[in-house]
Amino acid sequence: MGRMNVEEFRASEKIPLIVVLDDVRSMYNVGSVFRTADAFRVEAIYLCGITAQPPHPEIHKTALGAEDTVAWQHFPTALEAVKELKQQGYTIYSIEQCEGSTMLQNLPTGRGGSFALILGNEVKGVHQEVVDASDGCIEIPQYGTKHSLNVSTTAGIVIWEFAKRLLIS
């Protein structure tokens, strides 16, 4: 299929996007985010707070080895990760339904700049102090009876949208 090996992936150019997981409980969700990050050559994943870290069999079950290709770091809190990212010039978006959030399809991004996406806990979402420290909130429009999506599903949708805009625009 012409896929890269681990060494080629690590040496390849990445999209300027870091995914921050803020107290994500499920190791299957963590693994799924790793796999999606690998698919779109995301720069890194920041695992914060109680978010599990590789190596772990439950992460590997859904990551299928992507935990060995995608760069990652652990931070005691997502707020600490956001502070570091801001110092490095990243534009920070919390993926959260909140007052004044921007619908994903209306997000003004394109080539140029570096971005970080904060995905929150499966029940409580992104910590409020992290939302407050973000440059904005992104919301995925939903038209059914439910008002939230699984965190790994959310990651896939938002990472794809950023990949399209950063790679194609």
RADA-V108664 format. One record per backbone hydrogen bond with DSSP energy under -1.0 kcal/mol. NH is the residue of the N-H (numbers start at 1). CO is the residue of the C=O. Records with the same first field share a line. If there is no record, write none. Layout:
NH=CO ; CO
This chain:
9=5
10=6
11=7
12=8
15=41
17=15
18=115
19=44
20=117
21=46
22=119
23=48
30=26
31=27
32=28
33=29
34=30
35=31
36=32
37=33
38=34
39=35
40=36
41=38
42=37
43=17
44=17
45=71
46=19
47=73
48=21
49=75
51=48
60=56
61=57
63=59
64=60
66=63
68=65
70=66
73=45
75=47
81=77
82=78
83=79
84=80
85=81
86=82
87=83
88=84
89=86
90=85
91=114
93=116
94=136
95=118
96=94 ; 138
101=98
102=137
104=139
106=103
107=104
109=107
115=16
116=91
117=18
118=93
119=20
121=125
125=121
131=127
132=128
133=129
135=92
138=94
139=102
154=150
155=151
156=152
157=153
158=154
159=155
160=156
161=157
162=158
163=159
164=160
165=161
166=162
167=163
168=164
